[in-house]
Amino acid sequence: MKSILINLILFSTLSLLHAQNAEGKVTYGVAIIEQLFDENKKNKNNTNKMISSFIEESKNIEFSLLFNNYQSFYSIDKKLEVKDLKTKMAQIYFGGNNAFYLNKKEKKNFSFVNAYGGFFRVKQDPYVWQITKETKKIGNYLCYKATTIKIVENQKGKFKKEVVAWYSKDLPLSYGPRNYNGLPGLILEVQEGKQSIYAKKINLKLIENIKITEPKRGKLMSQKEFIEMGNKITH
């Protein structure tokens, strides 16, 4: 796997993390794990050709994680200009149509999904993490490896996918990209299938008038209900 150079910029001291009014923003980039993609090149098909075309587009996609002491909201930050189907599909591939909201105080954890011609708020079950002693440096941060299993269910069946997260105890925030959270430190990198999500910039500076609003648009449903609805629509 080609190494990804990450310049993490810290705009304030870590003491802000312990202040009652601490809040900030993490900017994440996305990439294809090219080593995994190359291993499958011998099995060329339309899907692999499409993924190959996403590699350049991925450089232009950024996501933002806004957070305070008890809430976080993760969504696409810098959108690609949609000129053709390939560009639009790249956004979808990296989850640009979805956002994720977490409220630790009220125990709310759901994704805000734009799919099937409508909007839905889908409840997310917390992941069970296996924390290891394996470490690596990301930028200036010592990070620890944690793994979990993601269950993917669609009309083709139910599949298990290992997810690897790298978090730093130096940043004692239990947040991360997408709906990956609950670790004893901010998640700076996630490897999910052929996708890599990595922190590009961390801003712990107090941001005036930062607002994290719980999305209210769309029907609230469980993951099971959403999957069942999708299976009915796509059959």
N, C-alpha and C positions, 0 to 999 in steps of 0.2 A: 504494500500500500504506500503510495506516495505520501510523504509527510506534508501536513498542512501547516504553514507558518502562521501563527496567531499572535497578533500584537494586542494584548489586553491592556486597556488604558484605565487606570484607577484615578478618579477625580477627587476622592476624599479619603479620609482616614477610616479604618475599620471600626472606629468607635461609633461612627454613625449607624452601624448595623445594630447597635445595642440601644440607640436612642428611640424614644417612643414614636417620634415623628419621622423615622428613617424611611426613605423611599428612593426609588431609582429606576434605572432602565438598563437592560442587557440587550445588545444587538447580536443576533445569531446569523451566521451564514450557513449555506447548505452546499453539499457536494456529493458526487457519486464516488463510492469507494472503488476506484478503478481496478484494483487488484482482483476484487470479487467479480467485477464485470468481465475482466480479461479471462478469468477462469472459465467463463461460460461462452466465450466467443466461438468455440468449436461447435456449439449448438446454436448457430445463428438462426434467428427468427425475427419476425416483425417487431416483437417487444424489445429485443436487444438492440435492434437498429434505432428504435425510438429513444431508448435510454441513452445510447451513444450520442444522439443529437441533443440531449439535455445537458451534457457536460458544460458546454460553453454558456448556455443560458443560465445555468446555476450560479455563475459568478455575479449575476446582476440581481439575484434574489436575496432579500434580507428580511428577517423577522424580528419583532420587538417583544420583549418581555418587560412589562411594566409591573412594579411591585411596591407594596408597602408592608407593614408588619403582619397583616393577616390576609391580604388579597393579592392576586396576580392575574394578569391578562396577557395572553400570547397571541399575536396575529401577524399577518404579513405587513411589512413596513414599506419596502420599496418595490412597487409593482412593475413588472415588465410591461412595456407598451405592447399591447396585443395587436400584432400585425397579421398573424397567420395562425393556423391550427397548431403548428408545432410549438409556437411560443405559448399559446394558451394551455396546451397539454403539459408543458413544463411547469407552469404554475400549479396546475392540479396535481401533478406527480409529487411535488414537494409540499402539498397540503395548503396551498394558498387560498383555497375556498373555505377553510375551517379556521376557527379561533377557539381558544381554550380559557376557561375562567375557573379560578380556584378561590374559595373563601374558607379559610381554616377555622375562623370563629364560628361560622354558621354551618360548617361541614358541607359545603356545596362544592361539587367538582363535576363540571360538565363541558362538553364541546358544543360549539355553536356551528352547526353544519348547514351549508348551502348545497342541497342535493335534491334530485327528483323533482325539480321545479318549485321547491319551497325551502323554508327555513325551519330548522329543528334544534332544540336544546336537548342534547343526549347526555344522560347521567353517566359518569365515568367511575368505574370501580377502581379503588387504589391498587397500585402494583405492590407485590410482595418482593422486596429486594433481598438478594444474597450479597452481602458485603464481603469483599475479599481484602487480603493484605497487599495485593499487587498495586504498585504505584507507577506514576510517570509524571513528568513535568509538562504542563501546558502553559506557555508563556512563563511567567515567574511563579506560578502556583504549583505546589505539590498536590497531585490529584490521586484519588483512590478509585479503584474499579469496583463497580457493583453491577450485577446482572439480574434480569428478570425475564419472565416468559410472557409474551404478548399473544393472546388468542385472536386469530383472524378468522372470521366466519363469513362466508358468502354462499352463493348458490352452488359453488363447487364443493363445499364442505367446510370442515373446521381444521385450521392449521395452527401449529405452534411455531412461534418465531422468537429466537433469543434476542434480547436487547441488551447492549452494553452501555453503561453510563460511567462517566468520569466526573467526580465531584471533588471540590476543595473544602477542607475544614477551615481554611483561612477565611472563607466567605460563609459564615454561618447562617445561610438562608436555605430554607427547605424547598426552593423553587427550581424550575428547569424548563426546557422547551417542551412544547406540546403539552401532553398531560403527564409528563414524567416529573415527579416531585416526590417529596417525602424522605429524602436522604439528608444526613446531617451536614449538609453543605451545598452550595450552589452547583448545579450541574453545568459543567463547561463543555462537555462533548457527549453526544449520543450516537451510537452506531446501531441502526435499525435496518436489517437487510442490506441492500446496496447503498442506502442513504447514510450520510454523515451530517450531523447538525453540530456546529461548533461556535463557541462564543468569539466574537470579533472585538467587541468593546463593552466594558462594564462601566457604568456611570452610577456611583453611589452618592453623588452630590444631591442635596435636597433640590428637588425640581418644583418650582413654584406652580401652584394650581394644577398639579398632576391629578388627574381624575381616573379612577378605575370604577367603571359602572357595570353592574351585572346586566348582561344582555337579557332582555325580556321578550324579544321578538321570536316567534316560533313556538311550536308545540313542544312541551317538555315530556320526554319519554325515556324509558330505560334502554340500555344497549340491546337487550333482547327484543324489545318492541321495534326498535329501529331496524335491526337486522331482518326481522320477520316482514316488516313493511317493504324493505328493499328487495327481498326475495320474491315477494308477490308481484312487485312492479316489474322486475327484470325477467320473470318467467313468461 
